Amino acid sequence: TKDGKNIIYAVYKDEVPSIWAQPVRPSGVPAAPPKRIASFPAETRVWAATISPDGKQILYSSGRDVTDAVLISHFH
């Protein structure tokens, strides 16, 4: 985060994406548990995310993995 108090990262567990914040602590201080700050519908891919400068909003781009397969046979 901009204030340096947290590290933001994405987690995909059971096909469900979420964004977590891990508090940063000085050396020798016990680690604080991470906190989920956003979650998204299952099977959605979060391509990129960022936190607003004031830390109150998350901007993200998302979508679904879509693939098409075409079989071409007897091509002359």
C-alpha positions in Angstrom: 0.0 0.0 0.0 1.1 3.6 -0.5 1.7 4.0 3.2 3.9 0.9 3.3 1.9 -0.7 6.1 0.6 -3.6 4.0 1.5 -5.8 1.1 -1.4 -6.5 -1.3 -1.6 -9.8 -3.2 -4.1 -12.0 -5.0 -5.1 -15.6 -4.0 -6.9 -18.1 -6.1 -8.4 -20.9 -3.9 -10.9 -23.4 -5.3 -11.3 -21.2 -8.4 -12.4 -18.2 -6.3 -10.2 -15.1 -6.6 -9.6 -12.7 -3.7 -7.3 -9.9 -2.7 -5.5 -10.0 0.6 -3.5 -7.4 2.7 -0.6 -8.7 4.8 0.5 -6.2 7.4 4.2 -5.4 7.4 5.9 -5.5 10.8 9.4 -4.6 11.9 11.8 -7.3 12.5 11.3 -9.0 15.9 7.6 -8.1 16.1 5.2 -11.0 15.7 3.5 -11.2 12.3 -0.1 -10.1 12.1 -2.6 -12.3 10.2 -3.5 -11.3 6.6 -6.9 -9.8 6.0 -9.1 -10.5 2.9 -10.1 -7.1 1.4 -12.0 -8.2 -1.7 -13.4 -11.4 -3.2 -14.9 -12.0 -6.6 -17.3 -14.5 -8.2 -16.0 -18.0 -8.9 -14.3 -18.6 -12.2 -13.5 -14.9 -12.7 -9.9 -14.0 -13.5 -8.6 -10.8 -12.0 -6.0 -9.7 -14.5 -4.7 -6.7 -12.6 -5.6 -4.7 -9.5 -4.5 -1.6 -7.7 -5.5 0.4 -4.6 -6.5 4.1 -4.9 -4.1 6.6 -3.4 -6.4 7.2 -0.5 -6.7 3.4 0.1 -10.5 3.4 0.0 -11.1 1.8 -3.4 -9.8 -1.0 -5.5 -9.6 -0.7 -9.2 -9.4 -4.0 -11.0 -9.8 -5.6 -14.5 -11.4 -9.0 -14.7 -12.8 -11.4 -17.2 -13.2 -15.1 -18.0 -10.8 -17.5 -19.7 -12.4 -18.2 -23.1 -10.9 -20.5 -25.7 -12.1 -21.7 -29.0 -10.9 -24.7 -30.9 -11.4 -25.2 -34.6 -10.7 -28.4 -36.4 -9.8 -28.0 -40.1 -9.7 -31.3 -42.0 -9.4 -32.3 -45.7 -7.7 -29.0 -46.4 -6.4 -28.8 -50.0 
